[in-house]
Amino acid sequence: MASREKFEVSVHTSPGPTSGTFSHLWLSLIGSQGETPPTRVNEGECHLLPGSTCPVLVQTDSSLGRLVLVRLRLEVQTGFPNLDWHCSHVEVRRQHERPGSRPEDAETQVFHCDRWLQTGDGDMELRSGKLCLLMDETEDKLKQQRHEQLTHRQKLIRWCVFVDGAPHCVDMNTLSELGPNLSFSRTSQQLNVHYLKGFTGRVQAWTSFSELEAMFVHSGHNNDIAKKVRGHWKDDWYFGQQCVNGSNPLLLRQIRLLPPHLSVTPDMLRPFLPEGSSLERELQTGHIYLLDYEVLDGVPANVVNGRQTFVSAPLCLLHLNQQQQLVPIAIQLQQTPGPETPVFLPSDPGCDWLLAKIWVRSADFQYHQLISHYLRTHMMAELFCVATLRQLPDVHPLHQLLMPHVRPSLQINLQARTLLLAADGLFDKMVGCGLKAIPVVLSRASKGIRYRSLCVPEDLSDRGVDKLPQSYYAQDALRVWRALHRFVVSWVDLYYHADSDAQRDPELQHWLDDINTHGFTRSAGFPRVFNSKAEVSTYVTMIIYTCSAQHAAVNFSQLDFALWTPNCPPAMMRPPPQVKGAVTEEDIVSFLPYVNTSCRVLLVLTQLSQLAADFVRLRPPPQRRRERNDQSHENLARNAWVWI
């Protein structure tokens, strides 16, 4: 006759102040040879309080075999609030009731949970043991549990098209649909927006730079980087610095040939090149760089405060001079050359040249917000998150590695689509690229995404910025990438012992296929299958870097460079100049967005730029900090070291 078994079960509620619940909890033990009927956990004096442990005794008349799962189910208690419950873990101590068995022979297994349970979830099954691949499962019930978990998730988490031609997103419209395990609350550091709020009702143009300065003195007095921007925004060398170390360091590219639609000649540029050199020589030696905002060409401009705004698609040529400074040497404000599209030069009247640079910076604002920030980090993170939830079960090693980095994207992007990118949102009311322009820009930019452009070493090398002097973003990006890659390689090696293991992992290959189907075209260069551990490691490194360090670099710095509005105008109120010599300093102010527009955008950027209260900052070694302080450029690179 089979021996009876006794299980001493301890159910642990997480310590958070809202982790407890009034609901009834039912528990079943599932073994390889059978399972127990549901047992009430919180009976009598036992309550599911924050940080509590509820003991329950479960006995069987026959052996369950190997204990593989613990099943939990929450049931609302009549007359009490239906509160979610956060389970930390369940411990099961198994005691065989057979002749000669002793207490010290008992076996203890821990079934980790660390998630919220809701009464509407039905049964939730917990596993014990280590992470593993499907091929390493030894119990049919555990294989079945993996399959059932993914089937259930694929019904709940579906794909949706936000913009045709862009990566797909999750098919949800409200935060309540996410549920407590995919949403979060975030505590930020205290915001100081007192001085900005007072301007949001003033629907008027700025009257002068002095008025802008008065606002800035109050709103930017505690921001050292913003004060540096205010002090140097007119300087050509600082314009170049922002291209490599500012909030949008992803567009600058080294060129060996001039774009055919950039209407410049060697004679036109000769005064700005080293004596005795030529444009051809500077191109061939790699000293010429380009900012090309072609993706903005012809997009419909927004109407803000009842007035038509204007969006340009500039081409800006820059030169690495003998002082190792990257400086602009030619700006064409539209993609199509012609008599009404002059090329502005450093030798032009000061106001003409300054206004041309302001137009480039306004185009950069549109590009940074929609492409470098939203598309290349937020939309990418959501794409990877949805595929991970749909195709990799919780016990898969890559699920556990990736979810902390990609999970926040669902809530953040859902809020962005309903608050910032929707009707009456920030872009609709305040930004040059409004609701009509957003789908055009995102669709165009998505066609230009390549796998190499998301992998730091290849991207920096392809754009020719990896060797630029004082390119601190590039230096820091490479260091963070290499550190991440070393860690990911070691993680992958723990579970994939040979290249064939990656090839034979169906969950891994289905995950990659889901990403490709809903994210990238075949011509984008993304792997279609994984043939080696090295390919897996690079791909996973790309995801983690994109969702953490890359996002930090383009997000947390945006207020620093936009707080002085002329440096990053979110909209331009007059069309690009078609002739030279007709602009005064007073005219320049009239191109800038209205007072309420400027300040409302800054209020949103202030919110977006806030670090969470528990963020961790990666800092360079003390010697590198001293070197950067000596060169007065440390602040430009500090955001590449912020880790979320």
LINFEN-V158658 format. One record per backbone hydrogen bond with DSSP energy under -1.0 kcal/mol. CO is the residue of the C=O (numbers start at 1). NH is the residue of the N-H. E is the energy in kcal/mol with one decimal. If there is no record, write none. Layout:
co:CO nh:NH e:E
co:CO nh:NH e:E
This chain:
co:4 nh:97 e:-2.3
co:5 nh:60 e:-2.6
co:6 nh:95 e:-3.4
co:7 nh:58 e:-2.8
co:8 nh:93 e:-2.5
co:9 nh:56 e:-2.6
co:10 nh:91 e:-2.7
co:11 nh:54 e:-2.8
co:12 nh:88 e:-2.5
co:14 nh:51 e:-1.9
co:16 nh:19 e:-1.9
co:19 nh:86 e:-2.3
co:24 nh:75 e:-3.1
co:25 nh:41 e:-2.9
co:26 nh:73 e:-1.9
co:27 nh:39 e:-2.4
co:28 nh:71 e:-3.0
co:29 nh:36 e:-2.3
co:30 nh:68 e:-2.5
co:30 nh:69 e:-2.1
co:34 nh:31 e:-3.5
co:39 nh:27 e:-2.2
co:41 nh:43 e:-1.5
co:43 nh:46 e:-2.2
co:47 nh:49 e:-1.9
co:48 nh:21 e:-1.7
co:49 nh:52 e:-2.3
co:52 nh:13 e:-2.6
co:54 nh:11 e:-2.8
co:56 nh:9 e:-2.9
co:58 nh:7 e:-3.4
co:60 nh:5 e:-1.3
co:64 nh:33 e:-3.3
co:66 nh:32 e:-2.0
co:69 nh:30 e:-2.7
co:70 nh:126 e:-3.1
co:71 nh:28 e:-2.2
co:72 nh:124 e:-2.7
co:73 nh:26 e:-2.8
co:75 nh:24 e:-3.1
co:77 nh:80 e:-2.2
co:81 nh:83 e:-1.4
co:85 nh:117 e:-3.1
co:86 nh:14 e:-2.4
co:87 nh:115 e:-1.4
co:88 nh:113 e:-2.2
co:89 nh:12 e:-2.6
co:90 nh:111 e:-3.3
co:91 nh:10 e:-2.8
co:92 nh:109 e:-2.6
co:93 nh:8 e:-3.0
co:94 nh:107 e:-1.8
co:95 nh:6 e:-2.5
co:96 nh:98 e:-1.0
co:98 nh:101 e:-2.3
co:102 nh:105 e:-1.9
co:103 nh:106 e:-1.8
co:107 nh:94 e:-3.7
co:109 nh:92 e:-2.8
co:111 nh:90 e:-2.2
co:115 nh:87 e:-2.2
co:117 nh:85 e:-2.4
co:118 nh:121 e:-1.7
co:124 nh:72 e:-3.2
co:126 nh:70 e:-2.0
co:133 nh:136 e:-1.3
co:134 nh:137 e:-1.6
co:139 nh:143 e:-1.8
co:140 nh:144 e:-2.6
co:141 nh:145 e:-2.0
co:142 nh:146 e:-2.0
co:143 nh:147 e:-2.0
co:144 nh:148 e:-2.8
co:145 nh:149 e:-2.2
co:146 nh:150 e:-2.0
co:147 nh:151 e:-2.4
co:148 nh:152 e:-2.4
co:149 nh:153 e:-2.2
co:150 nh:154 e:-2.6
co:151 nh:155 e:-1.0
co:152 nh:156 e:-1.5
co:153 nh:157 e:-3.7
co:158 nh:171 e:-2.6
co:160 nh:169 e:-3.0
co:163 nh:166 e:-2.1
co:169 nh:160 e:-2.2
co:170 nh:172 e:-1.8
co:187 nh:613 e:-3.9
co:193 nh:197 e:-2.2
co:196 nh:199 e:-1.9
co:197 nh:200 e:-1.2
co:199 nh:202 e:-1.9
co:201 nh:203 e:-1.1
co:202 nh:204 e:-1.6
co:202 nh:596 e:-1.6
co:204 nh:595 e:-3.2
co:208 nh:212 e:-1.5
co:209 nh:213 e:-2.6
co:210 nh:214 e:-1.9
co:211 nh:215 e:-1.8
co:212 nh:216 e:-2.4
co:213 nh:217 e:-2.6
co:215 nh:219 e:-2.3
co:216 nh:220 e:-3.1
co:220 nh:223 e:-1.5
co:223 nh:227 e:-2.1
co:224 nh:228 e:-1.8
co:225 nh:229 e:-2.5
co:226 nh:230 e:-2.7
co:227 nh:231 e:-1.8
co:228 nh:232 e:-1.5
co:229 nh:233 e:-1.7
co:232 nh:235 e:-1.7
co:235 nh:239 e:-1.8
co:236 nh:240 e:-2.0
co:237 nh:241 e:-1.8
co:238 nh:242 e:-2.2
co:241 nh:245 e:-2.8
co:242 nh:246 e:-1.4
co:253 nh:290 e:-2.9
co:259 nh:262 e:-1.8
co:262 nh:264 e:-2.0
co:265 nh:269 e:-1.4
co:266 nh:270 e:-1.2
co:269 nh:272 e:-1.8
co:270 nh:273 e:-1.7
co:274 nh:277 e:-2.2
co:278 nh:282 e:-2.5
co:279 nh:283 e:-2.3
co:280 nh:284 e:-2.2
co:281 nh:285 e:-2.0
co:282 nh:287 e:-2.6
co:283 nh:286 e:-1.2
co:287 nh:320 e:-2.7
co:288 nh:255 e:-2.3
co:289 nh:318 e:-2.9
co:290 nh:253 e:-1.7
co:291 nh:316 e:-2.7
co:293 nh:296 e:-2.2
co:294 nh:297 e:-2.2
co:296 nh:299 e:-1.6
co:302 nh:309 e:-2.7
co:304 nh:307 e:-2.0
co:307 nh:304 e:-2.6
co:314 nh:293 e:-2.5
co:315 nh:332 e:-2.7
co:316 nh:291 e:-2.3
co:317 nh:329 e:-3.1
co:317 nh:330 e:-1.4
co:318 nh:289 e:-2.8
co:319 nh:327 e:-2.5
co:321 nh:324 e:-1.9
co:325 nh:321 e:-2.9
co:327 nh:319 e:-3.1
co:330 nh:317 e:-2.9
co:331 nh:344 e:-3.1
co:332 nh:315 e:-2.8
co:333 nh:313 e:-1.0
co:338 nh:341 e:-1.9
co:344 nh:331 e:-2.1
co:345 nh:348 e:-2.0
co:349 nh:353 e:-2.1
co:350 nh:354 e:-2.4
co:351 nh:355 e:-2.4
co:352 nh:356 e:-2.2
co:353 nh:357 e:-1.9
co:354 nh:358 e:-2.1
co:355 nh:359 e:-2.2
co:356 nh:360 e:-1.7
co:357 nh:361 e:-2.4
co:358 nh:362 e:-2.3
co:359 nh:363 e:-2.2
co:360 nh:364 e:-2.4
co:361 nh:365 e:-1.6
co:362 nh:366 e:-1.7
co:363 nh:367 e:-2.5
co:364 nh:368 e:-3.2
co:365 nh:369 e:-2.5
co:366 nh:370 e:-2.2
co:367 nh:371 e:-2.2
co:367 nh:372 e:-1.7
co:368 nh:373 e:-2.6
co:369 nh:374 e:-1.8
co:370 nh:375 e:-1.3
co:371 nh:376 e:-3.0
co:373 nh:377 e:-1.1
co:373 nh:378 e:-1.7
co:374 nh:379 e:-3.1
co:377 nh:381 e:-2.4
co:378 nh:382 e:-2.2
co:379 nh:383 e:-2.2
co:380 nh:384 e:-2.4
co:381 nh:385 e:-2.3
co:382 nh:386 e:-2.8
co:383 nh:387 e:-1.9
co:384 nh:388 e:-2.0
co:385 nh:389 e:-2.5
co:386 nh:390 e:-2.0
co:387 nh:391 e:-2.1
co:388 nh:392 e:-2.1
co:393 nh:396 e:-2.0
co:395 nh:132 e:-1.7
co:396 nh:400 e:-1.7
co:397 nh:401 e:-1.6
co:398 nh:402 e:-2.3
co:399 nh:403 e:-2.3
co:402 nh:405 e:-1.7
co:402 nh:406 e:-1.7
co:403 nh:407 e:-2.7
co:406 nh:409 e:-1.4
co:407 nh:410 e:-1.4
co:408 nh:412 e:-2.1
co:409 nh:413 e:-2.7
co:410 nh:414 e:-1.9
co:411 nh:415 e:-2.3
co:412 nh:416 e:-2.2
co:413 nh:417 e:-2.7
co:414 nh:418 e:-1.4
co:415 nh:419 e:-2.1
co:416 nh:420 e:-1.3
co:416 nh:421 e:-2.8
co:420 nh:427 e:-2.1
co:422 nh:425 e:-2.2
co:425 nh:429 e:-2.1
co:426 nh:430 e:-2.6
co:432 nh:302 e:-2.3
co:432 nh:434 e:-1.1
co:434 nh:438 e:-2.1
co:437 nh:441 e:-2.8
co:438 nh:442 e:-2.6
co:439 nh:443 e:-2.1
co:440 nh:444 e:-2.3
co:441 nh:445 e:-2.8
co:442 nh:446 e:-2.1
co:443 nh:447 e:-1.3
co:446 nh:449 e:-1.2
co:451 nh:454 e:-1.5
co:455 nh:459 e:-2.8
co:456 nh:460 e:-2.7
co:457 nh:461 e:-1.8
co:458 nh:462 e:-3.1
co:459 nh:463 e:-2.1
co:460 nh:465 e:-1.9
co:460 nh:466 e:-1.0
co:463 nh:254 e:-2.6
co:468 nh:471 e:-1.4
co:470 nh:472 e:-1.5
co:471 nh:475 e:-2.0
co:472 nh:476 e:-2.7
co:473 nh:477 e:-3.1
co:474 nh:478 e:-2.1
co:475 nh:479 e:-1.8
co:476 nh:480 e:-2.8
co:477 nh:481 e:-2.7
co:478 nh:482 e:-2.5
co:479 nh:483 e:-2.1
co:480 nh:484 e:-2.7
co:481 nh:485 e:-3.0
co:482 nh:486 e:-2.2
co:483 nh:487 e:-1.9
co:484 nh:488 e:-2.9
co:485 nh:489 e:-2.7
co:486 nh:490 e:-1.8
co:487 nh:491 e:-2.1
co:488 nh:492 e:-3.0
co:489 nh:493 e:-2.4
co:492 nh:495 e:-1.1
co:492 nh:496 e:-3.0
co:498 nh:501 e:-1.2
co:499 nh:503 e:-1.9
co:500 nh:504 e:-1.9
co:502 nh:505 e:-1.1
co:505 nh:509 e:-2.1
co:506 nh:510 e:-2.5
co:507 nh:511 e:-2.0
co:508 nh:512 e:-2.1
co:509 nh:513 e:-2.1
co:510 nh:514 e:-2.3
co:511 nh:515 e:-2.0
co:512 nh:516 e:-2.4
co:513 nh:517 e:-2.7
co:514 nh:518 e:-1.7
co:516 nh:520 e:-1.1
co:518 nh:168 e:-2.8
co:521 nh:524 e:-1.5
co:522 nh:525 e:-1.1
co:524 nh:451 e:-2.5
co:532 nh:536 e:-1.5
co:533 nh:537 e:-2.6
co:534 nh:538 e:-2.3
co:535 nh:539 e:-2.1
co:536 nh:540 e:-2.6
co:537 nh:541 e:-2.2
co:538 nh:542 e:-2.3
co:539 nh:543 e:-1.8
co:540 nh:544 e:-2.4
co:541 nh:545 e:-2.8
co:542 nh:546 e:-2.4
co:543 nh:547 e:-2.2
co:544 nh:548 e:-1.2
co:545 nh:550 e:-2.9
co:548 nh:552 e:-2.5
co:549 nh:553 e:-2.2
co:550 nh:554 e:-1.8
co:551 nh:555 e:-2.0
co:552 nh:556 e:-1.4
co:555 nh:558 e:-1.4
co:557 nh:561 e:-1.4
co:558 nh:562 e:-1.1
co:559 nh:563 e:-1.9
co:563 nh:565 e:-1.1
co:564 nh:567 e:-2.4
co:565 nh:568 e:-1.3
co:570 nh:432 e:-2.8
co:572 nh:310 e:-2.2
co:584 nh:588 e:-1.8
co:585 nh:589 e:-1.3
co:588 nh:591 e:-1.4
co:589 nh:592 e:-1.1
co:591 nh:573 e:-2.7
co:594 nh:598 e:-2.8
co:595 nh:599 e:-2.3
co:596 nh:600 e:-2.3
co:597 nh:601 e:-2.2
co:598 nh:602 e:-1.8
co:599 nh:603 e:-2.0
co:600 nh:604 e:-1.8
co:601 nh:605 e:-2.6
co:602 nh:606 e:-2.3
co:603 nh:607 e:-1.7
co:604 nh:608 e:-2.7
co:605 nh:609 e:-2.1
co:607 nh:610 e:-1.0
co:611 nh:189 e:-1.4
co:612 nh:615 e:-1.7
co:616 nh:643 e:-1.8
co:621 nh:625 e:-1.9
co:622 nh:626 e:-2.3
co:623 nh:627 e:-2.4
co:624 nh:628 e:-2.2
co:625 nh:629 e:-2.3
co:626 nh:630 e:-2.5
co:627 nh:631 e:-1.5
co:628 nh:633 e:-2.0
co:634 nh:637 e:-1.4
co:637 nh:640 e:-1.5
co:638 nh:641 e:-1.5
co:639 nh:642 e:-1.4
co:641 nh:618 e:-3.8
co:643 nh:616 e:-1.1
